[in-house]
Amino acid sequence: MTLKPLIVIFSWALTMEIFSVLYFLFSKTRPIEFYMDIVLIIFTIGFLVFAIRKERKDISRR
């Protein structure tokens, strides 16, 4: 099974999360969504690292 579609989706999600954090940083407000977004960024980066490593392993086996 290939993880490429999930990598693309999570890459776009990471981009949107970064824009969201930048918005909160420039507006100088810190609602609960700001902290939830930081947690989501950490989760998304962790998933992307895992998925890219697994995909590279699968490609090297072929």
Sequence and secondary structure as in RCSB ss.txt:
>XXXX:A:sequence
MTLKPLIVIFSWALTMEIFSVLYFLFSKTRPIEFYMDIVLIIFTIGFLVFAIRKERKDISRR
>XXXX:A:secstr
   HHHHHHHHHHHHHHHHHHHHHHHHT   HHHHHHHHHHHHHHHHHHHHHHHHHHHHHH 
